Amino acid sequence: FGLSLDVSAYSLIALVQALREQLNDGASIMAMTYLGATAIVPNYNLMGIAKAALESAVRYLAFDLGDRAIRVNAISAGPIKTASARQVAGLSKMLDIVAATAPLRRNVTIDDIGKMAVFLASDLSAAVTADVLFVDAGFHAMGMYPPPA
């Protein structure tokens, strides 16, 4: 549990503290999170707690750095086949459920996540901070899945 918190939440705090003086005013800091921070995702387990801590850290860091116009946000990506995601039991089933029930009826891609990161790094997001932006084809908004036939 401690290692999960260190890797998923505290590492952001430690990194920001170490680089605080080197950051340009108006910089953008991003972290990656997942729906399991705010909703139960079977088999995600203690990582959901760690991601909840990360999302809280994002908000507090955004406040602490706001006087320098430094923005801190998190991207909550839908499930993607990555090395770490492959460790989550039932990943293939999760991908099938998301593709069938998300409003956009598809899974997200690494390109989708990258485009959000580019937006957050740009001046187009100059007034966006302390937020979690979902890039999950709308799946986070679903209250029930799969939808009734």
C-alpha positions in Angstrom: 0.0 0.0 0.0 2.8 2.4 0.9 4.6 1.7 -2.3 1.4 2.3 -4.3 0.9 5.7 -2.6 4.5 6.6 -3.1 4.4 5.8 -6.8 0.9 7.1 -7.6 0.6 10.1 -5.4 3.6 11.2 -3.4 5.9 11.1 -6.5 4.0 14.0 -8.0 4.4 16.1 -4.8 8.1 15.2 -4.4 8.8 16.1 -8.1 7.0 19.4 -7.8 8.8 20.3 -4.6 12.2 19.4 -6.1 11.5 21.4 -9.3 9.4 24.2 -7.8 12.1 27.0 -8.3 13.0 25.8 -11.8 9.3 25.9 -13.0 8.4 28.8 -15.3 5.5 31.0 -14.2 2.6 29.8 -16.3 3.9 26.2 -16.6 1.5 23.2 -16.8 1.9 20.1 -14.7 0.0 16.9 -15.6 -0.6 13.6 -13.9 -2.3 10.4 -15.1 -5.2 9.0 -13.1 -8.1 6.6 -13.7 -11.8 6.2 -13.0 -11.0 3.9 -10.1 -10.2 7.0 -8.0 -13.9 7.9 -7.8 -15.8 4.7 -8.6 -15.4 1.1 -7.8 -13.6 -0.7 -10.6 -13.4 -4.5 -9.9 -9.8 -5.7 -9.6 -8.3 -2.1 -9.4 -8.3 -2.4 -5.6 -5.8 -0.3 -3.7 -4.8 1.5 -6.8 -8.1 3.3 -6.7 -7.2 4.6 -3.2 -3.8 5.7 -4.5 -5.3 7.5 -7.5 -7.8 9.2 -5.2 -4.8 10.5 -3.2 -3.2 11.7 -6.5 -6.3 13.6 -7.5 -6.4 15.3 -4.1 -2.7 16.2 -4.5 -3.4 17.7 -7.9 -6.0 20.1 -6.3 -3.7 21.1 -3.5 -0.7 21.6 -5.7 -2.8 23.7 -8.1 -3.7 26.0 -5.2 -0.2 26.2 -3.9 1.2 27.1 -7.3 -1.7 29.2 -8.6 -0.1 32.5 -7.5 2.6 31.8 -10.2 -0.1 30.8 -12.8 1.2 27.3 -12.7 -1.6 24.9 -13.6 -1.9 21.4 -12.2 -4.3 18.9 -13.7 -4.9 15.2 -14.1 -5.9 13.2 -17.1 -8.3 10.3 -16.3 -7.8 8.0 -19.2 -10.0 5.1 -20.1 -8.5 1.7 -20.1 -5.7 1.2 -22.7 -3.5 -1.8 -23.3 -0.3 -0.7 -21.6 2.3 -2.6 -19.6 0.8 -1.5 -16.3 -2.8 -2.0 -17.4 -2.1 -5.6 -18.4 -1.6 -6.3 -14.7 -5.2 -5.6 -14.0 -7.3 -8.8 -14.1 -10.1 -8.7 -16.7 -8.6 -5.9 -18.8 -9.9 -7.4 -22.1 -13.4 -7.5 -20.6 -13.1 -3.9 -19.4 -12.2 -2.8 -22.9 -15.2 -4.7 -24.4 -17.6 -3.1 -21.8 -16.3 0.4 -22.5 -16.5 0.0 -26.3 -20.1 -1.2 -26.0 -21.4 1.3 -23.4 -19.5 4.6 -23.6 -21.4 7.3 -25.3 -18.8 7.4 -28.1 -19.0 3.6 -28.4 -15.3 3.1 -28.6 -12.2 2.8 -26.5 -9.7 5.6 -26.3 -6.2 5.5 -27.9 -2.9 6.8 -26.8 -3.3 9.5 -29.4 -6.5 10.7 -27.6 -4.6 11.0 -24.4 -1.7 12.8 -26.1 -4.0 15.3 -27.6 -5.4 16.2 -24.2 -1.9 16.5 -22.9 -1.0 18.9 -25.7 -4.1 21.0 -24.9 -3.2 21.1 -21.2 0.4 22.1 -22.0 -0.8 24.9 -24.3 -2.1 28.4 -23.6 -5.5 27.2 -24.8 -6.0 25.8 -21.3 -4.7 28.9 -19.5 -7.7 29.0 -17.1 -7.9 25.2 -16.4 -6.4 24.0 -13.2 -7.1 21.7 -10.2 -9.1 19.5 -12.5 -9.5 16.0 -13.6 -10.2 15.8 -17.3 -11.8 12.5 -18.4 -10.6 11.1 -21.7 -12.6 7.9 -21.8 -15.1 8.3 -24.6 -17.6 9.4 -22.0 -17.6 6.2 -20.0 -17.3 7.9 -16.7 -20.7 9.5 -17.1 -22.5 6.1 -17.4 -24.6 5.2 -14.3 -25.3 1.7 -15.5 -23.6 -0.7 -17.8 -24.1 -2.5 -20.0 -27.2 -0.6 -21.0 -30.5 -2.5 -20.9 -31.4 -4.1 -24.2 
